[in-house]
Amino acid sequence: MSLPLLIGALWVLASAIVALLPMRHQYAPGICLLIAAPVLIVWIGAEHGWVPAAFGLFAFLSMFRRPLIYFAKKALGHPVSPPLERPE
């Protein structure tokens, strides 16, 4: 297995672990994963072609659809509401 695919698999495991954390603890690691994903997808695309990169992009968009929608709305100037906090 190539290095980009190995790091991609570790990225997926890290994302799954972060998803298990309470919402207030997901922000910092989630933003790090969100920033690292495009770099990793481009690296996979450079090593293996556009098809594996497309699969990685679709997986990334599926996993981070809500934060990406939030940032897109905020960038376009649309009104956004903060995430709802569940009572503990």
CYANA upper distance limits for C-alpha pairs under 8 A (distance plus 0.5 A):
  1 MET  CA      5 LEU  CA      7.06
  1 MET  CA      6 LEU  CA      7.01
  2 SER  CA      6 LEU  CA      6.76
  3 LEU  CA      7 ILE  CA      6.63
  4 PRO  CA      8 GLY  CA      6.47
  4 PRO  CA     40 LEU  CA      7.43
  4 PRO  CA     43 TRP  CA      6.93
  4 PRO  CA     44 ILE  CA      6.02
  4 PRO  CA     47 GLU  CA      8.18
  5 LEU  CA      9 ALA  CA      6.63
  5 LEU  CA     44 ILE  CA      7.22
  6 LEU  CA     10 LEU  CA      6.85
  7 ILE  CA     11 TRP  CA      6.55
  7 ILE  CA     40 LEU  CA      8.43
  8 GLY  CA     12 VAL  CA      6.83
  8 GLY  CA     40 LEU  CA      7.31
  9 ALA  CA     13 LEU  CA      6.90
 10 LEU  CA     14 ALA  CA      6.60
 11 TRP  CA     15 SER  CA      6.61
 11 TRP  CA     33 LEU  CA      7.87
 12 VAL  CA     16 ALA  CA      6.75
 13 LEU  CA     17 ILE  CA      6.76
 14 ALA  CA     18 VAL  CA      6.64
 15 SER  CA     19 ALA  CA      6.63
 15 SER  CA     30 GLY  CA      7.99
 15 SER  CA     33 LEU  CA      7.62
 16 ALA  CA     20 LEU  CA      7.15
 17 ILE  CA     21 LEU  CA      7.48
 18 VAL  CA     26 GLN  CA      6.44
 18 VAL  CA     29 PRO  CA      7.38
 18 VAL  CA     30 GLY  CA      7.36
 19 ALA  CA     26 GLN  CA      7.55
 21 LEU  CA     25 HIS  CA      6.62
 21 LEU  CA     26 GLN  CA      6.57
 22 PRO  CA     26 GLN  CA      7.02
 23 MET  CA     27 TYR  CA      7.81
 23 MET  CA     85 GLU  CA      8.32
 25 HIS  CA     29 PRO  CA      8.47
 26 GLN  CA     30 GLY  CA      6.02
 27 TYR  CA     31 ILE  CA      6.54
 28 ALA  CA     32 CYS  CA      6.90
 29 PRO  CA     33 LEU  CA      6.69
 30 GLY  CA     34 LEU  CA      6.50
 31 ILE  CA     35 ILE  CA      6.62
 32 CYS  CA     36 ALA  CA      6.64
 33 LEU  CA     37 ALA  CA      6.55
 34 LEU  CA     38 PRO  CA      8.25
 34 LEU  CA     64 PHE  CA      8.17
 35 ILE  CA     39 VAL  CA      8.13
 36 ALA  CA     40 LEU  CA      6.73
 37 ALA  CA     41 ILE  CA      6.55
 37 ALA  CA     60 PHE  CA      7.68
 38 PRO  CA     42 VAL  CA      6.64
 39 VAL  CA     43 TRP  CA      6.68
 40 LEU  CA     44 ILE  CA      6.64
 41 ILE  CA     45 GLY  CA      6.60
 41 ILE  CA     53 ALA  CA      6.00
 41 ILE  CA     56 GLY  CA      6.59
 41 ILE  CA     57 LEU  CA      7.12
 42 VAL  CA     46 ALA  CA      6.59
 42 VAL  CA     53 ALA  CA      7.36
 43 TRP  CA     47 GLU  CA      6.77
 44 ILE  CA     48 HIS  CA      6.29
 44 ILE  CA     49 GLY  CA      7.80
 44 ILE  CA     52 PRO  CA      7.48
 44 ILE  CA     53 ALA  CA      6.28
 45 GLY  CA     49 GLY  CA      5.11
 45 GLY  CA     50 TRP  CA      5.67
 45 GLY  CA     51 VAL  CA      8.14
 45 GLY  CA     52 PRO  CA      7.04
 45 GLY  CA     53 ALA  CA      5.13
 46 ALA  CA     50 TRP  CA      8.36
 48 HIS  CA     52 PRO  CA      7.03
 48 HIS  CA     53 ALA  CA      8.16
 49 GLY  CA     53 ALA  CA      7.15
 50 TRP  CA     54 ALA  CA      6.39
 51 VAL  CA     55 PHE  CA      6.89
 52 PRO  CA     56 GLY  CA      6.71
 53 ALA  CA     57 LEU  CA      6.57
 54 ALA  CA     58 PHE  CA      6.66
 55 PHE  CA     59 ALA  CA      6.67
 56 GLY  CA     60 PHE  CA      6.55
 57 LEU  CA     61 LEU  CA      6.60
 58 PHE  CA     62 SER  CA      6.58
 59 ALA  CA     63 MET  CA      6.67
 60 PHE  CA     64 PHE  CA      6.56
 61 LEU  CA     65 ARG  CA      5.82
 61 LEU  CA     68 LEU  CA      8.30
 64 PHE  CA     68 LEU  CA      6.59
 65 ARG  CA     69 ILE  CA      6.54
 66 ARG  CA     70 TYR  CA      6.63
 67 PRO  CA     71 PHE  CA      6.66
 68 LEU  CA     72 ALA  CA      6.50
 69 ILE  CA     73 LYS  CA      6.61
 70 TYR  CA     74 LYS  CA      6.68
 70 TYR  CA     80 VAL  CA      7.36
 71 PHE  CA     75 ALA  CA      6.49
 72 ALA  CA     76 LEU  CA      6.64
 73 LYS  CA     77 GLY  CA      6.67
 73 LYS  CA     78 HIS  CA      5.55
 73 LYS  CA     79 PRO  CA      7.52
 73 LYS  CA     80 VAL  CA      7.19
 74 LYS  CA     78 HIS  CA      6.34
 74 LYS  CA     79 PRO  CA      7.50
 74 LYS  CA     80 VAL  CA      7.02
